[in-house]
Amino acid sequence: MSGLISQFNYFIVVLAASILTSCASVDQMHQQLSQSKAPQASSINDMAYTPLKTGVEQSILFGGKTPTFQFPHGKGYYAAFELTETGQPRLVTVKTYLSASYLPSASILVPNLLVLDKDKQQIGKIENYRIESDSNFFTGMTYYADLPLQANAAYLVVYAAPTHSENIYVYSENGTEYVLPLAPAGKLHITAGQLLPLETDFSKVTIKDSYQAYDAEKSDFFMLKVSMGNMSKTVCSVLLN
């Protein structure tokens, strides 16, 4: 019963957040942001930080009375968190949602993260990462990413990305494709994962792809070029039955 109540309460929160944002276009959201009278932090140190406990999903709703900050790209809403466990690397999961169920008018808030050390000095900025998608009855379409944090990360500042390196798409039931514009307001969830061993290497990746084998001597395959700073390596793999 408690599980059903929790799911129902979560549905109400999602519904309320949708009502707050779904009636506004991206232009209207930007106008509301520019006219916002909400408190504006004068510096990173001036922000109020909420504890982010390991494994506990934290809800964020940007808009209305959300505090703002003057980022390099301009004024933006933000949420600031203090990690309750530090000293080891970990993953942090971010989830974001469509602003409206009517796809032609839908937008999406993509979060950027400023990563700070114990002295609230910036040690990283997470942006332009790959976003995956999923859907279920309670949340509808969800977009998420698991993002790595270094061992000395102690604070996070979450804000809406003004740009993103890749377009984010959504598809209707009949297969129509829509490119989602980036919104300055909307709803998010963030979860700090368990601490990982100090030797954890986030630079390692596993890449899987499909192939089409025609016979023992012929197959379609892919060539991948991996770039790391000023280094690049071409990886080629032929898969045959």
DRENFI-349078 format. One line per 4 residues: their letters; for each residue y, z, x of N, C-alpha, C. Coordinates in Angstrom, 2 decimals, padded with zeros to 5 digits. Atoms other than C-alpha are relative to their C-alpha. Layout:
a> Y:Z:X:Y:Z:X:Y:Z:X; ...
END
This chain:
msgl> -001.20:000.00:000.83:000.00:000.00:000.00:001.26:000.00:000.86; -001.18:-000.06:-000.87:002.43:000.90:002.81:000.28:-001.35:000.63; -000.18:001.33:-000.57:001.81:-002.55:004.31:000.69:-000.94:-000.97; -000.62:000.85:001.02:002.72:-004.25:001.04:001.47:000.36:-000.19
isqf> -001.38:-000.45:000.15:005.88:-002.14:000.72:000.84:-000.50:001.18; -000.71:000.47:-001.19:006.85:-003.01:004.29:000.29:-001.48:-000.09; -000.20:001.44:000.14:006.34:-006.72:003.62:001.05:-000.30:-001.05; -000.98:000.23:001.06:008.35:-006.47:000.40:001.41:000.30:000.49
nyfi> -001.31:-000.34:-000.55:011.23:-004.70:002.16:000.48:-001.05:000.98; -000.37:001.04:-000.95:011.15:-007.33:004.90:000.47:-001.24:-000.74; -000.37:001.16:000.79:011.29:-010.08:002.27:001.41:000.17:-000.57; -001.33:-000.25:000.56:014.36:-008.44:000.69:001.06:-000.18:001.07
vvla> -000.97:000.17:-001.09:016.12:-008.30:004.09:000.22:-001.46:000.30; -000.11:001.44:-000.27:015.36:-011.97:004.74:000.76:-000.70:-001.10; -000.69:000.61:001.14:016.52:-012.91:001.24:001.49:000.30:000.05; -001.42:-000.37:-000.06:019.77:-010.99:001.64:000.71:-000.75:001.11
asil> -000.62:000.73:-001.11:020.45:-012.59:005.01:000.18:-001.47:-000.34; -000.09:001.41:000.41:019.75:-016.03:003.55:001.17:-000.22:-000.94; -001.11:000.12:000.95:022.24:-015.43:000.74:001.34:000.02:000.74; -001.26:-000.12:-000.75:024.92:-014.44:003.28:000.34:-001.27:000.76
tsca> -000.27:001.13:-000.88:024.51:-017.60:005.37:-000.26:-001.35:-000.63; 000.43:001.29:000.49:022.94:-020.34:003.24:001.09:-000.74:-000.75; -001.06:000.65:000.76:026.09:-021.03:001.21:001.10:-000.54:000.91; -001.06:000.40:-000.90:028.16:-021.71:004.30:-000.48:-001.10:000.93
svdq> 000.29:001.04:-000.98:028.22:-024.88:006.38:000.34:000.53:001.38; -000.31:-000.41:-001.36:028.46:-024.68:010.16:001.51:000.07:000.21; -001.46:-000.02:-000.12:032.16:-025.56:009.94:000.59:001.24:-000.65; -000.48:-001.19:000.70:032.70:-022.76:007.43:-000.32:001.27:000.80
mhqq> 000.37:-001.16:-000.83:030.82:-020.31:009.68:000.97:000.14:001.17; -000.95:-000.05:-001.12:033.08:-021.25:012.61:001.38:000.47:-000.48; -001.29:-000.43:000.54:036.14:-020.79:010.42:-000.01:001.50:-000.28; 000.12:-001.43:000.27:034.92:-017.37:009.26:000.00:000.81:001.30
lsqs> 000.03:-000.68:-001.29:034.25:-016.43:012.89:001.41:000.06:000.61; -001.35:000.03:-000.58:037.72:-017.51:014.02:000.94:000.96:-000.70; -000.87:-000.87:000.79:039.29:-015.44:011.22:-000.53:001.44:-000.09; 000.63:-001.31:000.09:037.00:-012.43:011.70:000.92:001.11:000.50
kapq> -000.78:-001.18:-000.38:038.76:-009.06:011.81:-000.91:001.11:000.54; 000.94:-000.98:-000.52:035.64:-007.31:013.12:000.43:000.45:001.39; -000.37:-000.48:-001.34:036.01:-005.20:016.28:-000.41:-000.99:001.08; 000.30:000.91:-001.11:036.18:-007.29:019.46:-000.05:000.81:001.28
assi> 000.16:-000.73:-001.26:034.83:-005.84:022.70:000.90:-000.61:001.06; -000.89:000.49:-001.05:037.22:-006.10:025.62:-000.75:-000.36:001.28; 000.81:000.28:-001.19:034.43:-006.20:028.22:-001.46:000.29:-000.33; 001.43:-000.30:000.15:030.66:-006.01:028.66:-000.22:001.51:-000.06
ndma> 000.16:-001.46:-000.02:031.00:-002.29:029.45:000.48:000.64:-001.29; -000.59:-000.54:001.22:032.99:-001.77:026.24:-000.92:-000.15:-001.20; 000.91:000.25:001.13:030.09:-002.96:024.04:-000.82:001.24:-000.32; 000.89:-001.08:000.42:028.03:-000.50:022.02:-001.44:-000.51:000.06
ytpl> 001.37:000.45:-000.24:024.37:-000.76:023.08:-000.98:000.78:-000.86; 001.04:-000.59:000.85:021.49:-000.12:020.67:-001.30:000.06:000.79; 001.28:-000.07:-000.71:018.17:001.12:022.12:-000.97:-001.06:-000.51; 001.02:000.98:000.35:015.51:-001.62:022.18:-001.33:000.52:000.52
ktgv> 001.25:-000.62:-000.38:012.15:000.11:022.16:-001.09:-001.05:000.16; 001.10:000.93:-000.28:009.06:-001.61:023.51:-000.86:-000.19:-001.24; 000.89:000.33:001.11:007.08:-003.38:020.78:000.59:000.16:-001.38; -000.64:-000.21:001.30:009.57:-002.61:018.00:000.96:-001.16:-000.27
eqsi> -000.84:001.15:000.33:011.10:-005.68:016.35:001.34:000.46:-000.56; -001.35:-000.37:000.39:014.87:-005.36:015.98:000.66:-001.16:-000.74; -000.67:001.03:000.80:016.77:-007.28:013.26:001.45:-000.15:000.43; -001.40:000.30:-000.32:020.11:-008.96:014.00:000.54:-000.93:-001.07
lfgg> -000.66:000.89:000.95:022.49:-010.51:011.48:001.42:-000.24:000.50; -001.33:000.37:-000.47:025.52:-012.35:012.87:000.83:-000.53:-001.15; -000.89:000.43:001.06:028.44:-012.77:010.49:000.70:001.20:-000.61; -000.68:-001.08:000.70:030.89:-010.76:008.43:000.63:001.00:000.96
ktpt> -000.59:-001.07:-000.80:031.59:-007.44:010.17:-000.67:000.18:001.36; 000.63:-000.08:-001.31:029.46:-008.16:013.25:001.07:000.01:001.09; -001.00:-000.01:-001.07:031.43:-007.27:016.42:000.00:-001.32:000.77; -000.16:001.27:-000.71:032.71:-010.17:018.51:000.40:000.25:001.46
fqfp> -000.38:-000.05:-001.41:033.41:-010.95:022.16:000.52:-001.37:000.40; -000.54:001.27:-000.49:035.37:-013.61:024.00:-000.89:-000.49:001.15; 000.89:000.57:-001.01:032.61:-015.49:025.83:000.69:-001.18:000.68; -000.61:001.16:-000.67:033.37:-018.34:028.29:000.20:-001.20:-000.92
hgkg> -000.13:001.15:000.92:032.79:-020.87:025.47:000.94:000.31:-001.16; -000.88:-000.38:001.11:035.00:-018.92:023.03:-000.50:001.24:-000.71; 000.33:-001.20:000.77:034.81:-016.17:020.44:-001.38:-000.14:-000.63; 001.34:000.03:000.58:031.31:-015.25:019.27:-000.45:001.38:-000.42
yyaa> 000.64:-001.26:000.38:029.32:-012.58:017.48:-000.99:000.39:001.10; 000.98:-000.43:-000.99:027.06:-010.46:019.67:-000.75:001.23:-000.50; 000.75:-001.25:000.17:024.41:-007.74:019.63:-000.40:000.45:001.39; 000.27:-000.52:-001.34:023.96:-005.51:022.69:-001.11:001.05:-000.07
felt> 001.17:-000.88:000.02:020.73:-003.66:023.54:-000.22:000.63:001.37; 000.43:-000.70:-001.21:019.58:-001.09:026.07:-001.52:000.11:-000.02; 001.46:-000.09:-000.09:015.95:-001.43:027.15:-000.40:001.45:000.30; 000.38:-001.40:-000.16:014.27:001.96:026.82:-001.01:000.21:001.12
etgq> 000.90:-000.06:-001.15:011.72:001.14:029.55:000.43:-001.07:000.98; -000.45:000.96:-001.00:012.68:-000.56:032.80:-000.84:000.15:001.27; 000.65:-000.11:-001.30:011.50:-001.14:036.36:-001.13:-000.97:000.23; 001.06:000.99:-000.14:008.89:-003.83:035.67:000.36:-001.23:-000.85
prlv> -000.29:001.20:000.80:009.02:-007.43:034.40:-000.67:000.05:-001.36; 000.57:000.03:001.35:008.23:-008.23:030.79:000.46:-001.28:-000.68; -000.47:001.08:000.86:008.62:-010.84:028.07:000.78:000.61:-001.16; -000.71:-000.39:001.21:011.13:-010.54:025.27:-000.12:-001.17:-000.98
tvkt> 000.20:001.04:001.02:010.44:-012.46:022.03:001.22:-000.07:-000.90; -001.08:000.20:000.95:013.28:-013.93:019.99:-000.49:-000.93:-001.11; 000.34:000.82:001.16:012.85:-015.36:016.50:001.29:-000.34:-000.75; -001.16:000.41:000.77:015.40:-017.32:014.50:-000.46:-000.84:-001.19
ylsa> 000.40:000.57:001.28:015.42:-018.92:011.05:001.02:-001.03:-000.48; -000.91:000.96:000.60:016.91:-021.75:009.03:001.03:000.73:-000.85; -001.06:-000.62:000.79:020.20:-020.95:007.34:-000.15:-000.29:-001.48; 000.14:000.40:001.40:019.15:-022.68:004.10:-001.34:-000.67:-000.21
sylp> 001.27:000.67:000.31:016.00:-023.91:002.38:000.21:-001.48:-000.31; -000.31:001.42:000.25:017.74:-027.19:001.47:000.27:-000.65:001.36; -000.01:000.46:-001.39:017.07:-029.07:004.71:001.23:-000.83:000.39; -001.18:000.77:-000.43:020.00:-031.55:004.65:001.21:000.87:000.36
sasi> -001.14:-000.87:-000.31:022.41:-028.58:004.79:-000.39:001.18:000.89; 000.49:-001.12:-000.81:020.30:-026.29:007.00:000.55:-000.07:001.43; -000.39:-000.12:-001.41:021.43:-025.09:010.44:-000.84:001.11:000.61; 000.80:-001.02:-000.67:019.99:-022.71:013.01:000.84:000.69:001.07
lvpn> -000.65:-000.78:-001.05:021.29:-019.95:015.26:-000.99:000.11:001.16; 000.84:-000.12:-001.20:019.82:-020.27:018.77:000.60:001.07:000.90; -000.58:-001.08:-000.80:020.25:-017.07:020.79:-000.02:-000.29:001.50; -000.06:-000.11:-001.45:021.41:-016.95:024.40:-000.03:001.48:000.36
llvl> 000.07:-001.39:-000.43:020.82:-013.76:026.37:000.66:000.17:001.36; -000.50:-000.45:-001.28:022.92:-012.20:029.08:-000.88:001.16:000.44; 000.87:-001.05:-000.52:020.65:-010.04:031.26:000.80:000.83:001.00; -000.81:-000.90:-000.82:022.28:-006.98:032.86:-000.89:001.03:000.68
dkdk> 000.73:-001.06:-000.68:021.10:-004.42:035.39:000.47:001.37:-000.48; -000.32:-001.35:000.46:021.45:-000.63:035.10:001.49:000.31:000.08; -001.45:-000.18:-000.12:025.12:-000.90:036.13:000.77:-000.96:-000.90; -000.57:000.97:000.93:025.73:-003.53:033.42:000.67:-001.18:000.73
qqig> -000.41:001.19:-000.72:026.22:-006.24:036.01:-000.94:-001.15:-000.37; 000.83:001.12:000.41:025.00:-009.69:034.99:-000.91:-000.44:001.14; 000.98:000.46:-000.98:021.79:-010.65:036.82:-000.74:-001.23:-000.49; 000.66:001.19:000.52:020.72:-013.54:034.62:000.60:-000.44:-001.32
kien> -000.43:000.55:001.28:021.48:-015.77:031.67:-001.12:-000.91:-000.50; 001.12:000.77:000.55:018.73:-017.17:029.44:000.55:-000.96:-001.06; -000.50:001.03:000.90:019.63:-020.45:027.75:-000.82:-001.27:000.20; 000.65:001.32:-000.11:018.29:-023.98:027.13:-001.50:000.10:000.23
yrie> 001.44:-000.17:-000.11:014.69:-022.75:026.82:-000.71:-000.76:-001.12; 000.79:000.71:001.01:011.90:-024.40:024.85:-000.28:000.91:-001.19; 000.18:-000.76:001.23:011.62:-023.25:021.23:-001.19:-000.56:-000.77; 001.16:000.38:000.82:008.38:-023.30:019.21:000.30:000.30:-001.47
sdsn> -000.21:-000.23:001.43:008.09:-023.34:015.42:-001.29:000.44:-000.68; 001.12:-000.49:000.80:005.84:-021.69:012.84:000.53:000.25:-001.40; -000.45:-000.31:001.37:005.95:-020.90:009.12:-001.02:000.89:-000.70; 000.88:-000.77:000.87:004.56:-018.40:006.63:000.73:000.28:-001.31
fftg> -000.53:-000.18:001.35:005.12:-017.31:003.04:001.26:000.86:-000.01; -001.09:-000.97:000.07:007.49:-014.42:003.78:001.27:-000.46:000.70; -001.18:000.37:-000.78:009.81:-015.94:006.39:000.35:-001.47:-000.09; -000.24:001.44:-000.01:009.49:-019.66:005.77:-000.15:-000.53:001.41
mtyy> 000.06:000.57:-001.34:010.12:-021.72:008.90:000.61:000.96:001.01; -000.45:-000.88:-001.07:010.43:-019.58:012.03:000.01:-000.75:001.32; -000.07:000.57:-001.34:011.55:-020.69:015.49:000.02:001.17:000.98; 000.15:-001.15:-000.89:010.62:-018.47:018.41:-000.19:-000.44:001.45
adlp> 000.24:000.23:-001.42:010.37:-018.18:022.18:-000.31:001.33:000.67; 000.29:-001.17:-000.85:008.89:-015.70:024.68:000.72:-000.22:001.32; -000.89:000.20:-001.13:011.44:-015.24:027.43:-000.24:001.07:001.08; 000.28:-000.97:-001.06:010.84:-013.59:030.84:001.24:000.79:000.43
lqan> -001.05:-000.87:-000.53:012.93:-010.64:032.04:-000.47:000.55:001.34; 000.34:-000.53:-001.31:013.02:-009.54:035.66:-000.09:001.52:-000.04; 000.30:-001.43:-000.02:012.03:-006.02:036.69:001.24:000.87:-000.09; -001.21:-000.84:000.01:015.62:-004.77:037.11:000.88:-000.22:-001.22
aayl> -000.76:000.16:001.25:016.74:-005.86:033.64:000.07:001.33:-000.74; -000.18:-001.28:000.69:018.19:-002.86:031.79:000.74:-000.15:-001.32; -000.78:000.23:001.22:020.55:-004.27:029.13:-000.03:-001.50:-000.34; -000.05:001.39:000.47:020.70:-007.44:027.02:001.18:-000.16:-000.95
vvya> -001.03:000.38:000.96:023.60:-009.10:025.22:-000.44:-001.32:-000.64; 000.48:001.17:000.74:022.50:-011.56:022.54:001.18:-000.63:-000.74; -001.07:000.71:000.70:024.88:-014.21:021.21:-000.46:-001.42:-000.34; 000.39:001.33:000.45:024.76:-017.63:019.54:000.34:-001.04:001.06
apth> -000.22:001.06:-000.98:024.34:-020.58:021.90:000.96:-001.05:-000.57; -000.91:001.06:000.47:027.23:-023.08:021.62:-000.62:-001.38:000.13; 000.69:001.28:-000.20:024.98:-025.89:022.90:-001.45:000.29:000.37; 001.40:-000.13:-000.40:021.29:-026.50:023.58:-000.44:-001.33:000.59
seni> 000.35:001.21:-000.73:019.67:-028.98:025.94:-000.87:-000.96:-000.80; 000.87:000.85:000.80:017.19:-030.27:023.36:000.34:000.16:-001.48; -000.18:-000.08:001.45:017.62:-031.14:019.68:-001.15:000.80:-000.61; 001.01:-000.75:000.74:015.76:-028.86:017.26:-000.18:-000.67:-001.35
yvys> 000.29:000.79:001.19:014.05:-030.63:014.39:-000.73:000.82:-001.06; 000.79:-000.52:001.11:012.66:-029.72:010.99:-000.40:-001.19:-000.86; 000.53:001.12:000.77:010.57:-031.94:008.73:-000.27:000.44:-001.44; 000.27:-000.28:001.40:010.41:-032.09:004.95:-001.46:-000.32:-000.30
engt> 001.39:000.24:000.38:007.12:-032.33:003.05:-000.34:-001.48:000.02; 000.28:001.45:-000.02:007.49:-036.12:002.86:000.18:-000.60:001.40; -000.10:000.48:-001.37:007.99:-036.33:006.64:001.39:-000.37:000.48; -001.37:000.31:-000.42:011.77:-036.81:006.70:000.43:000.96:001.10
eyvl> -000.41:-000.81:-001.15:013.19:-035.59:010.00:001.49:000.35:-000.08; -001.39:-000.46:-000.02:016.37:-033.50:010.20:000.26:000.69:001.34; -000.44:-000.70:-001.21:018.20:-032.44:013.37:000.84:001.19:-000.44; -000.70:-001.22:000.42:019.39:-028.86:012.98:001.24:000.23:000.85
plap> -001.21:-000.35:-000.76:023.02:-028.23:013.97:-000.02:001.48:000.37; -000.04:-001.39:-000.45:023.67:-025.02:015.90:001.07:000.77:-000.76; -000.91:-000.84:000.79:025.27:-022.22:013.88:000.45:001.21:000.82; -000.48:-001.21:-000.68:027.42:-019.32:015.16:-000.41:001.28:-000.72
agkl> 000.39:-001.17:000.80:026.05:-017.00:012.45:-001.40:-000.22:-000.55; 001.35:000.09:000.55:022.66:-016.23:010.93:-000.79:001.24:000.35; 000.87:-001.15:-000.22:019.69:-013.93:011.32:-000.97:-000.26:001.14; 000.89:000.04:-001.16:017.51:-013.16:014.34:-000.89:001.23:000.00
hita> 000.79:-001.18:-000.34:014.77:-010.83:015.46:-000.26:-000.03:001.50; 000.27:-000.09:-001.43:014.19:-009.60:019.00:-000.98:001.15:000.24; 001.00:-001.02:-000.32:011.23:-007.66:020.45:-000.22:000.02:001.50; 000.31:-000.16:-001.42:010.79:-006.30:023.96:-001.49:000.23:000.16
gqll> 001.43:-000.12:-000.21:007.22:-006.78:025.14:-000.36:001.13:000.95; 000.47:-001.05:-000.90:005.09:-004.37:027.15:000.37:-000.33:001.44; -000.27:000.19:-001.42:005.93:-003.83:030.81:-001.21:-000.63:000.67; 001.05:000.73:-000.71:003.94:-006.10:033.13:-000.02:000.41:001.47
plet> 000.07:-000.36:-001.42:002.75:-005.59:036.73:001.14:-000.64:000.80; -001.12:000.48:-000.81:005.44:-006.02:039.38:-000.28:-001.37:000.61; 000.33:001.27:-000.64:003.55:-008.96:040.88:-000.10:-001.16:-001.00; 000.05:001.06:000.99:003.70:-010.93:037.61:000.91:-001.16:000.42
dfsk> -000.75:001.19:-000.43:004.81:-014.49:038.44:000.21:-000.90:-001.21; -000.29:000.81:001.17:006.53:-016.21:035.53:000.19:-001.48:000.35; -000.20:001.39:-000.38:006.87:-019.42:037.55:-001.25:-000.85:-000.21; 001.24:000.74:000.23:003.25:-020.36:036.87:-000.11:-000.41:-001.46
vtik> 000.14:000.48:001.37:002.63:-022.50:033.81:-001.33:-000.75:-000.14; 001.19:000.79:000.33:-000.40:-024.05:032.13:000.42:-001.11:-000.94; -000.38:001.16:000.80:000.09:-027.55:030.77:-001.25:-000.65:-000.55; 001.13:000.65:000.65:-002.34:-029.03:028.26:000.49:-001.19:-000.78
dsyq> -000.38:001.18:000.76:-002.24:-032.46:026.73:-001.27:-000.72:-000.44; 001.14:000.77:000.49:-004.47:-034.89:024.87:-000.14:-001.29:000.80; 000.20:001.30:-000.64:-005.93:-038.14:026.15:-000.88:-000.85:-000.90; 000.80:000.92:000.77:-007.61:-041.19:024.72:-000.93:-000.76:000.94
ayda> 000.99:000.69:-000.84:-010.82:-042.36:026.45:-000.62:-001.14:-000.80; 000.56:001.17:000.67:-011.98:-045.88:025.56:-001.44:-000.25:000.43; 001.36:000.11:-000.54:-015.05:-046.07:027.80:-000.03:000.71:001.34; 000.15:-000.72:-001.26:-016.32:-044.80:031.13:000.99:-000.44:001.07
eksd> -000.89:000.53:-001.02:-013.79:-046.92:033.02:001.45:-000.13:-000.47; -001.35:000.22:000.53:-010.71:-046.92:030.77:000.43:001.20:-000.85; -000.52:-001.14:000.76:-008.53:-044.10:029.44:001.52:000.02:000.10; -001.44:-000.25:-000.05:-004.91:-043.40:028.52:000.22:001.40:000.55
ffml> -000.30:-001.31:-000.55:-003.44:-040.55:030.54:001.50:000.09:000.25; -001.42:-000.26:-000.13:-000.07:-039.04:031.37:000.34:000.41:001.43; -000.51:-000.41:-001.30:002.00:-038.55:034.51:001.14:000.98:-000.23; -000.98:-001.06:000.20:004.11:-035.39:034.78:000.76:000.23:001.30
kvsm> -000.84:-000.31:-001.16:007.03:-034.80:037.15:000.58:001.39:-000.20; -000.46:-001.37:000.07:007.77:-031.13:037.80:001.16:000.17:000.96; -001.18:-000.20:-000.83:011.25:-030.26:039.09:000.31:001.48:000.12; -000.37:-001.38:-000.25:012.18:-026.91:040.67:001.16:-000.01:000.99
gnms> -001.17:000.09:-000.86:015.73:-026.90:042.01:000.10:-001.38:000.61; -000.07:001.30:-000.66:015.94:-029.64:044.61:-001.37:-000.50:000.44; 001.36:000.42:-000.32:012.16:-029.92:044.86:-000.64:-000.62:-001.23; 000.72:000.60:001.12:009.98:-032.15:042.72:-001.37:-000.44:000.47
ktvc> 001.37:000.40:-000.31:006.31:-032.98:042.58:-000.57:-000.75:-001.18; 000.63:000.79:001.05:004.49:-035.65:040.62:-001.45:000.39:-000.10; 001.36:-000.42:000.25:001.29:-034.45:039.07:-000.69:-001.04:-000.87; 000.71:001.04:000.74:-001.24:-037.02:037.91:-001.43:000.43:-000.20
svll> 001.37:-000.41:000.29:-004.55:-036.30:036.21:-000.65:-001.04:-000.89; 000.73:000.98:000.80:-007.11:-038.77:034.89:-001.21:000.69:-000.59; 001.10:-000.64:000.68:-009.57:-037.50:032.30:-000.92:-001.07:-000.58; 000.95:000.99:000.50:-012.66:-039.58:031.62:-001.25:000.70:-000.48
n> 001.28:-000.52:000.46:-015.81:-038.89:029.63:-001.13:-000.48:000.91
END
